[in-house]
Amino acid sequence: MIFTLTALLCLGLSVGPRTPVQAGTLPKPTIWAEPGSVILWWRPVTIWCQGTLEAQEYRLDKEGSVSPWDRQSPLEPGDKAKFSITYMTEQYAGRYHCYYLIRTGWSEHSDPLELVMTGAYNKPSLSALPSPVVTSGGNVTLQCDSWWGSDRFILTKEGEHQPSWILDSQPDLDGQSQALFTVGPMTPNHRWIFRCYGCNRNYPQVWSKPSDPVELMVSGPSGDPTSPPTEHNLMAGDSEDQLLHTESGAQSGLTWYLKVLIGVLVAFVLLLSLLLLLLLPIRHRHQGKGKMSGAADPQPKDGGLQISSSPAVDAQEETLYAAVKDTQPEEGVQLHHQAAISEAPQDVTYAQLNHLTLRREMTSPSSQSEEPPAEPSVYAALAIH
């Protein structure tokens, strides 16, 4: 009898960690997602699983996938592990559970985590019927519709992590799909900001982009819409005051810079005008001197040149040639009236004097059949105006 009890005890201990009864003796872990369970497409998300300090390994299962979906070693001090998703896509959207292993066996599975990806479809439109202003204690209808044919709509309230309402769509008169959500009773001590999403019922964790928010205003006893003085309102008021102060400071600084810029421009224009006034008389003075010197300019003289003029050169410009000896080209230059015409032109060097400017020109003979003269001649052509 004692041997039988011992054998049964050993058998129970050997198979215990692998049986559901033994696994159920450990507390189930806690699972959550950061920054939240509703993640925009291509954004990062981290799934956390927290168990006990004795945990040796954490595992994550995704419904519809091979188990385990992922496994991680515990982080210090050992009571939790993280599962990172770098880019959120449709394949990561779904329902997750986590559990952990200790020396004696596996723990229970955690509660499910619905990981939702948004941004798969165009955003629907959301409106309040008949008006976003609601009396205290009353109800309001929120209409969410889309043109791309969503067959399910989800309505969420700001500040709540889980979907508030889920309804199947109904076709409207325009052929679009829509859903009507009844919200209430309304109380003035809460903020009522809603958004809606569309999805396909075959992929309930893949949502569209969020609609534009709709805020419901709850009217007080006087009938005027009021908003509760929540921390969000106070922070918004402080932010608005800081924004106004910042804008006023920026405007005053901009005004000061504009004044400085205008002053600099005015000073520059004044200095430019003064400079022009100083330069104009000097320019006119130089022009007057130039005219006077041009009118009183005498005939060009050259102490080294003696010109023998004739009456015929007064009517028109003529060219005079002076024979200059090679031995004394610079001193005692004698000018003679010559026709400078020879039957056979020889190598001759001409110097043309135009306004006391001497220019030498070399001309080649048209024919080299005749012998050159014994002494080359140098001529100076003088243009007289």
Secondary structure, 3 states (H helix, E strand, C coil): CHHHHHHHHHHHHHHHHHCHHHHCCCCCCEEEEECCCEEECCCCEEEEEECCCCCCEEEEEECCCCCCCEEECCECCCCEEEEEECCCCHHHCEEEEEEEEECCEECCCCCCEEEEEECCCCCCEEEEECCCEEECCCCEEEEEEECCCCCEEEEEECCCCCCCEEEECEECCCCCEEEEEEECCCCCCCCEEEEEEEEECCEEEEECCCCCCEEEEEECCCCCEECCCCHHHHHHHHHHHHHHHHHHHHHHHHHHHHHHHHHHHHHHHHHHHHHHHHHHHHHHHHHHHHHHHHHCCCCCCCCCEECCCCHHHHCCCCEECCCECCCCCCCCEECCCCCCCCCCCCCEEEEEEECCCEEEEEECCCCCCCCCCCCCCEEEEEECC
